[in-house]
Amino acid sequence: VNPLKLVSRIKRVEEELSSLREQSRELLSAKQ
């Protein structure tokens, strides 16, 4: 397994998680 590919994959996952967190925060603020 190429460690560089693994690092890039982890970074991509972290970016997706942060975007999901922002979306959920917007949904929560919209409900209030």
N, C-alpha and C positions, 0 to 999 in steps of 0.2 A: 504493500500500500504506500502510495506517495504521500509523505507528511504534508507537503505543500497543498495537495488537493484537499487533505483533511482540514487544514487550517482555513482554506477558502470556504469549504463547506460549513465549518463552524461559524465563520463570520457571517455567511449568508443566513444561517439559521437565527443568529442573534439579531440580525437586521429585521427578519420577519417577525421575531418575537416582539421587538420594540414597536414595530408598526402595528401589530395586533394589540399591544397594550394601549397604544394611543387610540385605536379605533374603539376598544372597549370603554376607555375613559370618556370618549365623546358620546357613546351610547348611554353611559351612566348619567352624564351631565344632561343629556337630552331628556331622560326619563324624569329627572327632578323637576 
